[in-house]
Amino acid sequence: MLKLTNPFLEEIKECQKRDQKLVEKLMLIKEGKESDFEVDESGVIRYRGR
């Protein structure tokens, strides 16, 4: 199956891994303690689906 990627979103995803506040936010998301944020199908943290 062919999958299209967006280089800009890939860069965001990689930068999110290095940002301490976003790493902490990701932990809260995984624990179910954060309802405004989610991780989309490509691994990017999004606020209210945006």
N, C-alpha and C positions, 0 to 999 in steps of 0.2 A: 504494500500500500504506500502510495506517495503522500508525504506530509510536507506542507508548506510551512516555512518558518519566517518570522519577522526578525531581522537582525536587531532592531531597536528593542523589541521585547526580550530577546535573548540577553542583550546587554543589561537591561533592567533586572532580569532574573539573577544574573551573576553579581551585580552590585548589591542586590538585596541580601545576598549571602555574606557580604562583608560589612554591612551596616549593623552595628550592635543593637540599636533600637528595633530594627526590623527583625533581627534574629530573635529578640525577646518577644516581639509581637507574634512571630511564627510559632513560638512555643505556646503562647496563650491560645492561638487558633487551634493548634493540635490538641490541647487540653480541653477544648470546648468552652473556654472562659472569655472568648472574644466573639461577639456577634456581629459587629459592624464590618469586620474584615474576613476575607476568605482567600483561599488559594485556588486559582483557576486550574483548568486541565493542563496548562503548560507550565505550572509551577510558579506563576507570578502572583504575589500578594496584591489583592484588590480591595478597595474600600467601597462597600455597598455595591459591588458588581462593576465598578468603573475602573 
